[in-house]
């Protein structure tokens, strides 16, 4: 299963804003009007495969 984590970072401070099932759903939850340039504003969406964390 793939999930997308929306997070925001400013210097050493990181805040996880949510975990979503699609990148489109994560983009809807960016608390900014400028979704096209969200990475410039400090937001990131990272894709994770949940099986990556199973040992």
Secondary structure, DSSP 8 states (H G I E B T S, - for coil): -EEEEEEEEETTEEEEEEEESSHHHHHHT-SSS-GGGTTTTTEEEEEEEGGGG--
